[in-house]
Amino acid sequence: MVVIRLRREGTKNRPFYRIVAADQRFRRDGRFIEILGTYDPLTEKDSLKIDLEKADSWIQKGAQPTETVGSLIKKARKAAAAVA
């Protein structure tokens, strides 16, 4: 089963996340299928970049986003609607 989740990168006390599509059996920071975006929780502006088309494509194929990624996707959709 494919899941859309956060992959932690960065250094100690400076987390940086990539939003990835990965097989459920792979480790959190291990192999992944595709990078869908990035998330930096330490910055306020432009901390979330996600390709909504790719995310929607994976969800349509049956991928399950985690709770956190689901809320980030919702936030990205709201931001995209406000810009448009």
PDB file with SEQRES, HELIX, SHEET and CRYST1 records, atoms N, CA, C and O in Angstrom:
SEQRES   1 A   84  MET VAL VAL ILE ARG LEU ARG ARG GLU GLY THR LYS ASN          
SEQRES   2 A   84  ARG PRO PHE TYR ARG ILE VAL ALA ALA ASP GLN ARG PHE          
SEQRES   3 A   84  ARG ARG ASP GLY ARG PHE ILE GLU ILE LEU GLY THR TYR          
SEQRES   4 A   84  ASP PRO LEU THR GLU LYS ASP SER LEU LYS ILE ASP LEU          
SEQRES   5 A   84  GLU LYS ALA ASP SER TRP ILE GLN LYS GLY ALA GLN PRO          
SEQRES   6 A   84  THR GLU THR VAL GLY SER LEU ILE LYS LYS ALA ARG LYS          
SEQRES   7 A   84  ALA ALA ALA ALA VAL ALA                                      
HELIX    1 AA1 LEU A   52  GLN A   60  1                                   9    
HELIX    2 AA2 GLU A   67  VAL A   83  1                                  17    
SHEET    1 AA1 5 LEU A  48  ILE A  50  0                                        
SHEET    2 AA1 5 GLU A  34  TYR A  39 -1                                        
SHEET    3 AA1 5 ARG A  14  ASP A  23 -1                                        
SHEET    4 AA1 5 VAL A   2  THR A  11 -1                                        
SHEET    5 AA1 5 GLN A  64  PRO A  65  1                                        
CRYST1    1.000    1.000    1.000  90.00  90.00  90.00 P 1           1          
ATOM      1  N   MET A   1       0.840  -1.182   0.000  1.00  0.00           N  
ATOM      2  CA  MET A   1       0.000   0.000   0.000  1.00  0.00           C  
ATOM      3  C   MET A   1       0.890   1.253   0.000  1.00  0.00           C  
ATOM      4  O   MET A   1       1.899   1.307   0.704  1.00  0.00           O  
ATOM      5  N   VAL A   2       0.511   2.233  -0.781  1.00  0.00           N  
ATOM      6  CA  VAL A   2       1.277   3.478  -0.886  1.00  0.00           C  
ATOM      7  C   VAL A   2       0.683   4.505   0.084  1.00  0.00           C  
ATOM      8  O   VAL A   2      -0.534   4.661   0.181  1.00  0.00           O  
ATOM      9  N   VAL A   3       1.570   5.198   0.794  1.00  0.00           N  
ATOM     10  CA  VAL A   3       1.155   6.260   1.707  1.00  0.00           C  
ATOM     11  C   VAL A   3       1.875   7.544   1.327  1.00  0.00           C  
ATOM     12  O   VAL A   3       2.972   7.511   0.768  1.00  0.00           O  
ATOM     13  N   ILE A   4       1.255   8.666   1.631  1.00  0.00           N  
ATOM     14  CA  ILE A   4       1.888   9.966   1.435  1.00  0.00           C  
ATOM     15  C   ILE A   4       2.230  10.463   2.831  1.00  0.00           C  
ATOM     16  O   ILE A   4       1.347  10.677   3.661  1.00  0.00           O  
ATOM     17  N   ARG A   5       3.526  10.644   3.080  1.00  0.00           N  
ATOM     18  CA  ARG A   5       3.950  11.003   4.430  1.00  0.00           C  
ATOM     19  C   ARG A   5       5.137  11.952   4.403  1.00  0.00           C  
ATOM     20  O   ARG A   5       5.692  12.259   3.348  1.00  0.00           O  
ATOM     21  N   LEU A   6       5.514  12.409   5.602  1.00  0.00           N  
ATOM     22  CA  LEU A   6       6.654  13.299   5.749  1.00  0.00           C  
ATOM     23  C   LEU A   6       7.917  12.467   5.916  1.00  0.00           C  
ATOM     24  O   LEU A   6       7.926  11.454   6.617  1.00  0.00           O  
ATOM     25  N   ARG A   7       8.976  12.911   5.264  1.00  0.00           N  
ATOM     26  CA  ARG A   7      10.292  12.285   5.389  1.00  0.00           C  
ATOM     27  C   ARG A   7      11.195  13.324   6.032  1.00  0.00           C  
ATOM     28  O   ARG A   7      11.437  14.381   5.449  1.00  0.00           O  
ATOM     29  N   ARG A   8      11.697  13.034   7.233  1.00  0.00           N  
ATOM     30  CA  ARG A   8      12.472  14.028   7.984  1.00  0.00           C  
ATOM     31  C   ARG A   8      13.888  14.127   7.447  1.00  0.00           C  
ATOM     32  O   ARG A   8      14.572  13.126   7.235  1.00  0.00           O  
ATOM     33  N   GLU A   9      14.302  15.361   7.236  1.00  0.00           N  
ATOM     34  CA  GLU A   9      15.670  15.653   6.841  1.00  0.00           C  
ATOM     35  C   GLU A   9      16.131  16.821   7.680  1.00  0.00           C  
ATOM     36  O   GLU A   9      15.417  17.242   8.591  1.00  0.00           O  
ATOM     37  N   GLY A  10      17.294  17.350   7.403  1.00  0.00           N  
ATOM     38  CA  GLY A  10      17.818  18.451   8.199  1.00  0.00           C  
ATOM     39  C   GLY A  10      18.697  17.927   9.311  1.00  0.00           C  
ATOM     40  O   GLY A  10      19.005  16.737   9.376  1.00  0.00           O  
ATOM     41  N   THR A  11      19.094  18.828  10.179  1.00  0.00           N  
ATOM     42  CA  THR A  11      20.001  18.453  11.253  1.00  0.00           C  
ATOM     43  C   THR A  11      19.275  18.425  12.593  1.00  0.00           C  
ATOM     44  O   THR A  11      18.074  18.683  12.672  1.00  0.00           O  
ATOM     45  N   LYS A  12      20.015  18.113  13.623  1.00  0.00           N  
ATOM     46  CA  LYS A  12      19.466  18.072  14.967  1.00  0.00           C  
ATOM     47  C   LYS A  12      18.918  19.456  15.329  1.00  0.00           C  
ATOM     48  O   LYS A  12      19.597  20.467  15.152  1.00  0.00           O  
ATOM     49  N   ASN A  13      17.704  19.488  15.828  1.00  0.00           N  
ATOM     50  CA  ASN A  13      16.999  20.715  16.218  1.00  0.00           C  
ATOM     51  C   ASN A  13      16.684  21.649  15.046  1.00  0.00           C  
ATOM     52  O   ASN A  13      16.239  22.773  15.278  1.00  0.00           O  
ATOM     53  N   ARG A  14      16.896  21.233  13.818  1.00  0.00           N  
ATOM     54  CA  ARG A  14      16.559  22.023  12.626  1.00  0.00           C  
ATOM     55  C   ARG A  14      15.829  21.122  11.632  1.00  0.00           C  
ATOM     56  O   ARG A  14      16.371  20.828  10.567  1.00  0.00           O  
ATOM     57  N   PRO A  15      14.613  20.676  11.952  1.00  0.00           N  
ATOM     58  CA  PRO A  15      13.928  19.735  11.062  1.00  0.00           C  
ATOM     59  C   PRO A  15      13.491  20.386   9.752  1.00  0.00           C  
ATOM     60  O   PRO A  15      13.163  21.571   9.696  1.00  0.00           O  
ATOM     61  N   PHE A  16      13.499  19.580   8.723  1.00  0.00           N  
ATOM     62  CA  PHE A  16      13.037  19.963   7.398  1.00  0.00           C  
ATOM     63  C   PHE A  16      12.413  18.703   6.827  1.00  0.00           C  
ATOM     64  O   PHE A  16      12.994  17.624   6.941  1.00  0.00           O  
ATOM     65  N   TYR A  17      11.256  18.815   6.224  1.00  0.00           N  
ATOM     66  CA  TYR A  17      10.546  17.625   5.769  1.00  0.00           C  
ATOM     67  C   TYR A  17      10.314  17.654   4.260  1.00  0.00           C  
ATOM     68  O   TYR A  17      10.084  18.712   3.675  1.00  0.00           O  
ATOM     69  N   ARG A  18      10.377  16.494   3.651  1.00  0.00           N  
ATOM     70  CA  ARG A  18       9.934  16.308   2.278  1.00  0.00           C  
ATOM     71  C   ARG A  18       8.638  15.520   2.334  1.00  0.00           C  
ATOM     72  O   ARG A  18       8.515  14.571   3.108  1.00  0.00           O  
ATOM     73  N   ILE A  19       7.679  15.908   1.522  1.00  0.00           N  
ATOM     74  CA  ILE A  19       6.427  15.171   1.426  1.00  0.00           C  
ATOM     75  C   ILE A  19       6.617  14.164   0.299  1.00  0.00           C  
ATOM     76  O   ILE A  19       6.846  14.545  -0.849  1.00  0.00           O  
ATOM     77  N   VAL A  20       6.520  12.875   0.629  1.00  0.00           N  
ATOM     78  CA  VAL A  20       6.835  11.833  -0.341  1.00  0.00           C  
ATOM     79  C   VAL A  20       5.719  10.796  -0.419  1.00  0.00           C  
ATOM     80  O   VAL A  20       4.945  10.606   0.520  1.00  0.00           O  
ATOM     81  N   ALA A  21       5.666  10.141  -1.560  1.00  0.00           N  
ATOM     82  CA  ALA A  21       4.836   8.953  -1.726  1.00  0.00           C  
ATOM     83  C   ALA A  21       5.772   7.767  -1.534  1.00  0.00           C  
ATOM     84  O   ALA A  21       6.799   7.664  -2.204  1.00  0.00           O  
ATOM     85  N   ALA A  22       5.411   6.869  -0.613  1.00  0.00           N  
ATOM     86  CA  ALA A  22       6.290   5.745  -0.303  1.00  0.00           C  
ATOM     87  C   ALA A  22       5.460   4.504  -0.015  1.00  0.00           C  
ATOM     88  O   ALA A  22       4.293   4.590   0.366  1.00  0.00           O  
ATOM     89  N   ASP A  23       6.084   3.356  -0.203  1.00  0.00           N  
ATOM     90  CA  ASP A  23       5.451   2.107   0.182  1.00  0.00           C  
ATOM     91  C   ASP A  23       5.362   2.082   1.705  1.00  0.00           C  
ATOM     92  O   ASP A  23       6.291   2.512   2.388  1.00  0.00           O  
ATOM     93  N   GLN A  24       4.277   1.593   2.226  1.00  0.00           N  
ATOM     94  CA  GLN A  24       4.041   1.571   3.661  1.00  0.00           C  
ATOM     95  C   GLN A  24       5.124   0.790   4.404  1.00  0.00           C  
ATOM     96  O   GLN A  24       5.407   1.086   5.565  1.00  0.00           O  
ATOM     97  N   ARG A  25       5.728  -0.197   3.758  1.00  0.00           N  
ATOM     98  CA  ARG A  25       6.719  -1.050   4.408  1.00  0.00           C  
ATOM     99  C   ARG A  25       8.090  -0.391   4.528  1.00  0.00           C  
ATOM    100  O   ARG A  25       8.928  -0.850   5.304  1.00  0.00           O  
ATOM    101  N   PHE A  26       8.332   0.685   3.767  1.00  0.00           N  
ATOM    102  CA  PHE A  26       9.622   1.362   3.819  1.00  0.00           C  
ATOM    103  C   PHE A  26       9.720   2.176   5.109  1.00  0.00           C  
ATOM    104  O   PHE A  26       8.707   2.617   5.652  1.00  0.00           O  
ATOM    105  N   ARG A  27      10.940   2.369   5.590  1.00  0.00           N  
ATOM    106  CA  ARG A  27      11.157   3.167   6.791  1.00  0.00           C  
ATOM    107  C   ARG A  27      10.782   4.620   6.550  1.00  0.00           C  
ATOM    108  O   ARG A  27      10.718   5.067   5.405  1.00  0.00           O  
ATOM    109  N   ARG A  28      10.535   5.353   7.621  1.00  0.00           N  
ATOM    110  CA  ARG A  28      10.109   6.759   7.504  1.00  0.00           C  
ATOM    111  C   ARG A  28      11.079   7.580   6.679  1.00  0.00           C  
ATOM    112  O   ARG A  28      10.663   8.359   5.822  1.00  0.00           O  
ATOM    113  N   ASP A  29      12.365   7.413   6.927  1.00  0.00           N  
ATOM    114  CA  ASP A  29      13.372   8.201   6.220  1.00  0.00           C  
ATOM    115  C   ASP A  29      14.099   7.371   5.174  1.00  0.00           C  
ATOM    116  O   ASP A  29      15.182   7.744   4.721  1.00  0.00           O  
ATOM    117  N   GLY A  30      13.509   6.254   4.794  1.00  0.00           N  
ATOM    118  CA  GLY A  30      14.153   5.365   3.835  1.00  0.00           C  
ATOM    119  C   GLY A  30      13.709   5.634   2.407  1.00  0.00           C  
ATOM    120  O   GLY A  30      13.501   6.777   1.998  1.00  0.00           O  
ATOM    121  N   ARG A  31      13.570   4.542   1.662  1.00  0.00           N  
ATOM    122  CA  ARG A  31      13.213   4.663   0.249  1.00  0.00           C  
ATOM    123  C   ARG A  31      11.844   5.295   0.077  1.00  0.00           C  
ATOM    124  O   ARG A  31      10.988   5.219   0.958  1.00  0.00           O  
ATOM    125  N   PHE A  32      11.657   5.918  -1.076  1.00  0.00           N  
ATOM    126  CA  PHE A  32      10.370   6.504  -1.424  1.00  0.00           C  
ATOM    127  C   PHE A  32      10.187   6.386  -2.931  1.00  0.00           C  
ATOM    128  O   PHE A  32      11.131   6.081  -3.659  1.00  0.00           O  
ATOM    129  N   ILE A  33       8.971   6.628  -3.387  1.00  0.00           N  
ATOM    130  CA  ILE A  33       8.661   6.511  -4.811  1.00  0.00           C  
ATOM    131  C   ILE A  33       8.826   7.847  -5.510  1.00  0.00           C  
ATOM    132  O   ILE A  33       9.436   7.927  -6.576  1.00  0.00           O  
ATOM    133  N   GLU A  34       8.270   8.917  -4.899  1.00  0.00           N  
ATOM    134  CA  GLU A  34       8.304  10.228  -5.549  1.00  0.00           C  
ATOM    135  C   GLU A  34       8.225  11.337  -4.501  1.00  0.00           C  
ATOM    136  O   GLU A  34       7.530  11.201  -3.495  1.00  0.00           O  
ATOM    137  N   ILE A  35       8.937  12.428  -4.743  1.00  0.00           N  
ATOM    138  CA  ILE A  35       8.858  13.613  -3.886  1.00  0.00           C  
ATOM    139  C   ILE A  35       7.699  14.479  -4.392  1.00  0.00           C  
ATOM    140  O   ILE A  35       7.621  14.805  -5.577  1.00  0.00           O  
ATOM    141  N   LEU A  36       6.810  14.840  -3.478  1.00  0.00           N  
ATOM    142  CA  LEU A  36       5.652  15.651  -3.849  1.00  0.00           C  
ATOM    143  C   LEU A  36       5.782  17.103  -3.398  1.00  0.00           C  
ATOM    144  O   LEU A  36       5.098  17.979  -3.927  1.00  0.00           O  
ATOM    145  N   GLY A  37       6.653  17.364  -2.425  1.00  0.00           N  
ATOM    146  CA  GLY A  37       6.810  18.730  -1.959  1.00  0.00           C  
ATOM    147  C   GLY A  37       7.736  18.803  -0.762  1.00  0.00           C  
ATOM    148  O   GLY A  37       8.388  17.825  -0.398  1.00  0.00           O  
ATOM    149  N   THR A  38       7.781  19.996  -0.149  1.00  0.00           N  
ATOM    150  CA  THR A  38       8.623  20.222   1.023  1.00  0.00           C  
ATOM    151  C   THR A  38       7.842  20.996   2.072  1.00  0.00           C  
ATOM    152  O   THR A  38       6.862  21.677   1.771  1.00  0.00           O  
ATOM    153  N   TYR A  39       8.303  20.874   3.315  1.00  0.00           N  
ATOM    154  CA  TYR A  39       7.677  21.578   4.428  1.00  0.00           C  
ATOM    155  C   TYR A  39       8.752  21.928   5.446  1.00  0.00           C  
ATOM    156  O   TYR A  39       9.485  21.057   5.916  1.00  0.00           O  
ATOM    157  N   ASP A  40       8.841  23.217   5.783  1.00  0.00           N  
ATOM    158  CA  ASP A  40       9.791  23.678   6.787  1.00  0.00           C  
ATOM    159  C   ASP A  40       8.997  24.298   7.933  1.00  0.00           C  
ATOM    160  O   ASP A  40       8.497  25.414   7.792  1.00  0.00           O  
ATOM    161  N   PRO A  41       8.870  23.604   9.062  1.00  0.00           N  
ATOM    162  CA  PRO A  41       8.051  24.115  10.169  1.00  0.00           C  
ATOM    163  C   PRO A  41       8.666  25.288  10.913  1.00  0.00           C  
ATOM    164  O   PRO A  41       7.978  25.925  11.711  1.00  0.00           O  
ATOM    165  N   LEU A  42       9.928  25.596  10.681  1.00  0.00           N  
ATOM    166  CA  LEU A  42      10.594  26.661  11.426  1.00  0.00           C  
ATOM    167  C   LEU A  42      10.456  28.029  10.782  1.00  0.00           C  
ATOM    168  O   LEU A  42      10.763  29.037  11.419  1.00  0.00           O  
ATOM    169  N   THR A  43      10.003  28.092   9.535  1.00  0.00           N  
ATOM    170  CA  THR A  43       9.811  29.385   8.886  1.00  0.00           C  
ATOM    171  C   THR A  43       8.322  29.667   8.739  1.00  0.00           C  
ATOM    172  O   THR A  43       7.521  28.746   8.576  1.00  0.00           O  
ATOM    173  N   GLU A  44       7.967  30.912   8.797  1.00  0.00           N  
ATOM    174  CA  GLU A  44       6.559  31.295   8.714  1.00  0.00           C  
ATOM    175  C   GLU A  44       6.085  31.425   7.264  1.00  0.00           C  
ATOM    176  O   GLU A  44       5.050  30.871   6.892  1.00  0.00           O  
ATOM    177  N   LYS A  45       6.850  32.163   6.445  1.00  0.00           N  
ATOM    178  CA  LYS A  45       6.423  32.424   5.083  1.00  0.00           C  
ATOM    179  C   LYS A  45       6.960  31.378   4.126  1.00  0.00           C  
ATOM    180  O   LYS A  45       8.112  30.958   4.230  1.00  0.00           O  
ATOM    181  N   ASP A  46       6.123  30.963   3.198  1.00  0.00           N  
ATOM    182  CA  ASP A  46       6.503  30.027   2.143  1.00  0.00           C  
ATOM    183  C   ASP A  46       7.161  28.757   2.689  1.00  0.00           C  
ATOM    184  O   ASP A  46       8.109  28.243   2.095  1.00  0.00           O  
ATOM    185  N   SER A  47       6.666  28.262   3.799  1.00  0.00           N  
ATOM    186  CA  SER A  47       7.267  27.077   4.387  1.00  0.00           C  
ATOM    187  C   SER A  47       6.712  25.792   3.781  1.00  0.00           C  
ATOM    188  O   SER A  47       7.271  24.717   4.001  1.00  0.00           O  
ATOM    189  N   LEU A  48       5.626  25.887   3.024  1.00  0.00           N  
ATOM    190  CA  LEU A  48       4.981  24.711   2.448  1.00  0.00           C  
ATOM    191  C   LEU A  48       4.947  24.840   0.936  1.00  0.00           C  
ATOM    192  O   LEU A  48       4.369  25.783   0.394  1.00  0.00           O  
ATOM    193  N   LYS A  49       5.568  23.888   0.265  1.00  0.00           N  
ATOM    194  CA  LYS A  49       5.513  23.819  -1.192  1.00  0.00           C  
ATOM    195  C   LYS A  49       5.113  22.400  -1.546  1.00  0.00           C  
ATOM    196  O   LYS A  49       5.824  21.448  -1.223  1.00  0.00           O  
ATOM    197  N   ILE A  50       3.975  22.257  -2.210  1.00  0.00           N  
ATOM    198  CA  ILE A  50       3.496  20.929  -2.572  1.00  0.00           C  
ATOM    199  C   ILE A  50       2.875  20.975  -3.959  1.00  0.00           C  
ATOM    200  O   ILE A  50       2.160  21.917  -4.300  1.00  0.00           O  
ATOM    201  N   ASP A  51       3.154  19.957  -4.749  1.00  0.00           N  
ATOM    202  CA  ASP A  51       2.572  19.829  -6.080  1.00  0.00           C  
ATOM    203  C   ASP A  51       1.221  19.131  -5.918  1.00  0.00           C  
ATOM    204  O   ASP A  51       1.154  17.908  -5.801  1.00  0.00           O  
ATOM    205  N   LEU A  52       0.151  19.920  -5.914  1.00  0.00           N  
ATOM    206  CA  LEU A  52      -1.182  19.374  -5.663  1.00  0.00           C  
ATOM    207  C   LEU A  52      -1.628  18.406  -6.756  1.00  0.00           C  
ATOM    208  O   LEU A  52      -2.374  17.466  -6.482  1.00  0.00           O  
ATOM    209  N   GLU A  53      -1.181  18.627  -7.987  1.00  0.00           N  
ATOM    210  CA  GLU A  53      -1.551  17.714  -9.077  1.00  0.00           C  
ATOM    211  C   GLU A  53      -0.978  16.326  -8.844  1.00  0.00           C  
ATOM    212  O   GLU A  53      -1.671  15.324  -9.018  1.00  0.00           O  
ATOM    213  N   LYS A  54       0.300  16.269  -8.446  1.00  0.00           N  
ATOM    214  CA  LYS A  54       0.916  14.976  -8.151  1.00  0.00           C  
ATOM    215  C   LYS A  54       0.246  14.312  -6.951  1.00  0.00           C  
ATOM    216  O   LYS A  54      -0.007  13.107  -6.965  1.00  0.00           O  
ATOM    217  N   ALA A  55      -0.040  15.097  -5.919  1.00  0.00           N  
ATOM    218  CA  ALA A  55      -0.685  14.551  -4.716  1.00  0.00           C  
ATOM    219  C   ALA A  55      -2.061  13.996  -5.064  1.00  0.00           C  
ATOM    220  O   ALA A  55      -2.411  12.896  -4.636  1.00  0.00           O  
ATOM    221  N   ASP A  56      -2.844  14.747  -5.836  1.00  0.00           N  
ATOM    222  CA  ASP A  56      -4.164  14.279  -6.247  1.00  0.00           C  
ATOM    223  C   ASP A  56      -4.065  13.010  -7.084  1.00  0.00           C  
ATOM    224  O   ASP A  56      -4.886  12.102  -6.957  1.00  0.00           O  
ATOM    225  N   SER A  57      -3.051  12.960  -7.939  1.00  0.00           N  
ATOM    226  CA  SER A  57      -2.847  11.775  -8.767  1.00  0.00           C  
ATOM    227  C   SER A  57      -2.600  10.547  -7.897  1.00  0.00           C  
ATOM    228  O   SER A  57      -3.177   9.488  -8.141  1.00  0.00           O  
ATOM    229  N   TRP A  58      -1.747  10.683  -6.886  1.00  0.00           N  
ATOM    230  CA  TRP A  58      -1.461   9.553  -6.002  1.00  0.00           C  
ATOM    231  C   TRP A  58      -2.681   9.162  -5.179  1.00  0.00           C  
ATOM    232  O   TRP A  58      -2.943   7.976  -4.977  1.00  0.00           O  
ATOM    233  N   ILE A  59      -3.425  10.154  -4.704  1.00  0.00           N  
ATOM    234  CA  ILE A  59      -4.624   9.856  -3.916  1.00  0.00           C  
ATOM    235  C   ILE A  59      -5.650   9.134  -4.782  1.00  0.00           C  
ATOM    236  O   ILE A  59      -6.336   8.223  -4.321  1.00  0.00           O  
ATOM    237  N   GLN A  60      -5.746   9.552  -6.042  1.00  0.00           N  
ATOM    238  CA  GLN A  60      -6.672   8.904  -6.977  1.00  0.00           C  
ATOM    239  C   GLN A  60      -6.286   7.444  -7.222  1.00  0.00           C  
ATOM    240  O   GLN A  60      -7.146   6.595  -7.455  1.00  0.00           O  
ATOM    241  N   LYS A  61      -4.976   7.164  -7.167  1.00  0.00           N  
ATOM    242  CA  LYS A  61      -4.489   5.798  -7.363  1.00  0.00           C  
ATOM    243  C   LYS A  61      -4.627   4.946  -6.104  1.00  0.00           C  
ATOM    244  O   LYS A  61      -4.334   3.751  -6.128  1.00  0.00           O  
ATOM    245  N   GLY A  62      -5.076   5.563  -4.994  1.00  0.00           N  
ATOM    246  CA  GLY A  62      -5.317   4.802  -3.781  1.00  0.00           C  
ATOM    247  C   GLY A  62      -4.350   5.069  -2.647  1.00  0.00           C  
ATOM    248  O   GLY A  62      -4.424   4.399  -1.616  1.00  0.00           O  
ATOM    249  N   ALA A  63      -3.447   6.023  -2.799  1.00  0.00           N  
ATOM    250  CA  ALA A  63      -2.497   6.347  -1.730  1.00  0.00           C  
ATOM    251  C   ALA A  63      -3.234   7.021  -0.575  1.00  0.00           C  
ATOM    252  O   ALA A  63      -4.142   7.824  -0.791  1.00  0.00           O  
ATOM    253  N   GLN A  64      -2.840   6.693   0.633  1.00  0.00           N  
ATOM    254  CA  GLN A  64      -3.461   7.261   1.826  1.00  0.00           C  
ATOM    255  C   GLN A  64      -2.527   8.285   2.458  1.00  0.00           C  
ATOM    256  O   GLN A  64      -1.433   7.920   2.888  1.00  0.00           O  
ATOM    257  N   PRO A  65      -2.924   9.567   2.530  1.00  0.00           N  
ATOM    258  CA  PRO A  65      -2.078  10.551   3.214  1.00  0.00           C  
ATOM    259  C   PRO A  65      -2.184  10.368   4.730  1.00  0.00           C  
ATOM    260  O   PRO A  65      -3.237   9.994   5.246  1.00  0.00           O  
ATOM    261  N   THR A  66      -1.087  10.635   5.431  1.00  0.00           N  
ATOM    262  CA  THR A  66      -1.144  10.603   6.889  1.00  0.00           C  
ATOM    263  C   THR A  66      -1.976  11.786   7.361  1.00  0.00           C  
ATOM    264  O   THR A  66      -2.327  12.664   6.573  1.00  0.00           O  
ATOM    265  N   GLU A  67      -2.285  11.802   8.643  1.00  0.00           N  
ATOM    266  CA  GLU A  67      -3.111  12.876   9.194  1.00  0.00           C  
ATOM    267  C   GLU A  67      -2.442  14.232   9.002  1.00  0.00           C  
ATOM    268  O   GLU A  67      -3.093  15.203   8.616  1.00  0.00           O  
ATOM    269  N   THR A  68      -1.140  14.296   9.272  1.00  0.00           N  
ATOM    270  CA  THR A  68      -0.396  15.552   9.146  1.00  0.00           C  
ATOM    271  C   THR A  68      -0.338  16.013   7.697  1.00  0.00           C  
ATOM    272  O   THR A  68      -0.564  17.188   7.408  1.00  0.00           O  
ATOM    273  N   VAL A  69      -0.038  15.099   6.792  1.00  0.00           N  
ATOM    274  CA  VAL A  69       0.043  15.457   5.372  1.00  0.00           C  
ATOM    275  C   VAL A  69      -1.331  15.868   4.858  1.00  0.00           C  
ATOM    276  O   VAL A  69      -1.431  16.774   4.031  1.00  0.00           O  
ATOM    277  N   GLY A  70      -2.382  15.224   5.328  1.00  0.00           N  
ATOM    278  CA  GLY A  70      -3.735  15.602   4.935  1.00  0.00           C  
ATOM    279  C   GLY A  70      -4.038  17.047   5.307  1.00  0.00           C  
ATOM    280  O   GLY A  70      -4.635  17.783   4.521  1.00  0.00           O  
ATOM    281  N   SER A  71      -3.625  17.454   6.508  1.00  0.00           N  
ATOM    282  CA  SER A  71      -3.863  18.845   6.920  1.00  0.00           C  
ATOM    283  C   SER A  71      -2.992  19.814   6.131  1.00  0.00           C  
ATOM    284  O   SER A  71      -3.421  20.932   5.843  1.00  0.00           O  
ATOM    285  N   LEU A  72      -1.764  19.402   5.775  1.00  0.00           N  
ATOM    286  CA  LEU A  72      -0.901  20.261   4.961  1.00  0.00           C  
ATOM    287  C   LEU A  72      -1.468  20.431   3.549  1.00  0.00           C  
ATOM    288  O   LEU A  72      -1.402  21.522   2.983  1.00  0.00           O  
ATOM    289  N   ILE A  73      -2.019  19.369   2.986  1.00  0.00           N  
ATOM    290  CA  ILE A  73      -2.637  19.456   1.656  1.00  0.00           C  
ATOM    291  C   ILE A  73      -3.829  20.404   1.702  1.00  0.00           C  
ATOM    292  O   ILE A  73      -4.032  21.211   0.795  1.00  0.00           O  
ATOM    293  N   LYS A  74      -4.617  20.295   2.775  1.00  0.00           N  
ATOM    294  CA  LYS A  74      -5.774  21.178   2.935  1.00  0.00           C  
ATOM    295  C   LYS A  74      -5.322  22.639   3.016  1.00  0.00           C  
ATOM    296  O   LYS A  74      -5.940  23.518   2.415  1.00  0.00           O  
ATOM    297  N   LYS A  75      -4.245  22.892   3.760  1.00  0.00           N  
ATOM    298  CA  LYS A  75      -3.700  24.244   3.896  1.00  0.00           C  
ATOM    299  C   LYS A  75      -3.189  24.763   2.550  1.00  0.00           C  
ATOM    300  O   LYS A  75      -3.370  25.937   2.227  1.00  0.00           O  
ATOM    301  N   ALA A  76      -2.553  23.892   1.767  1.00  0.00           N  
ATOM    302  CA  ALA A  76      -2.027  24.287   0.449  1.00  0.00           C  
ATOM    303  C   ALA A  76      -3.179  24.616  -0.503  1.00  0.00           C  
ATOM    304  O   ALA A  76      -3.083  25.557  -1.291  1.00  0.00           O  
ATOM    305  N   ARG A  77      -4.258  23.850  -0.431  1.00  0.00           N  
ATOM    306  CA  ARG A  77      -5.424  24.127  -1.286  1.00  0.00           C  
ATOM    307  C   ARG A  77      -6.037  25.492  -0.934  1.00  0.00           C  
ATOM    308  O   ARG A  77      -6.437  26.251  -1.817  1.00  0.00           O  
ATOM    309  N   LYS A  78      -6.101  25.787   0.366  1.00  0.00           N  
ATOM    310  CA  LYS A  78      -6.651  27.063   0.807  1.00  0.00           C  
ATOM    311  C   LYS A  78      -5.789  28.219   0.319  1.00  0.00           C  
ATOM    312  O   LYS A  78      -6.310  29.246  -0.115  1.00  0.00           O  
ATOM    313  N   ALA A  79      -4.481  28.055   0.389  1.00  0.00           N  
ATOM    314  CA  ALA A  79      -3.564  29.089  -0.067  1.00  0.00           C  
ATOM    315  C   ALA A  79      -3.651  29.273  -1.581  1.00  0.00           C  
ATOM    316  O   ALA A  79      -3.594  30.398  -2.078  1.00  0.00           O  
ATOM    317  N   ALA A  80      -3.788  28.167  -2.311  1.00  0.00           N  
ATOM    318  CA  ALA A  80      -3.896  28.246  -3.765  1.00  0.00           C  
ATOM    319  C   ALA A  80      -5.208  28.925  -4.177  1.00  0.00           C  
ATOM    320  O   ALA A  80      -5.240  29.676  -5.152  1.00  0.00           O  
ATOM    321  N   ALA A  81      -6.283  28.662  -3.438  1.00  0.00           N  
ATOM    322  CA  ALA A  81      -7.575  29.287  -3.739  1.00  0.00           C  
ATOM    323  C   ALA A  81      -7.530  30.793  -3.448  1.00  0.00           C  
ATOM    324  O   ALA A  81      -8.148  31.586  -4.157  1.00  0.00           O  
ATOM    325  N   ALA A  82      -6.798  31.174  -2.408  1.00  0.00           N  
ATOM    326  CA  ALA A  82      -6.703  32.590  -2.055  1.00  0.00           C  
ATOM    327  C   ALA A  82      -5.911  33.364  -3.100  1.00  0.00           C  
ATOM    328  O   ALA A  82      -6.205  34.530  -3.365  1.00  0.00           O  
ATOM    329  N   VAL A  83      -4.915  32.727  -3.693  1.00  0.00           N  
ATOM    330  CA  VAL A  83      -4.103  33.379  -4.720  1.00  0.00           C  
ATOM    331  C   VAL A  83      -4.874  33.493  -6.032  1.00  0.00           C  
ATOM    332  O   VAL A  83      -4.779  34.504  -6.728  1.00  0.00           O  
ATOM    333  N   ALA A  84      -5.627  32.469  -6.363  1.00  0.00           N  
ATOM    334  CA  ALA A  84      -6.354  32.454  -7.634  1.00  0.00           C  
ATOM    335  C   ALA A  84      -7.565  33.334  -7.657  1.00  0.00           C  
ATOM    336  O   ALA A  84      -8.258  33.405  -8.673  1.00  0.00           O  
TER     337      ALA A  84                                                      
END                                                                             
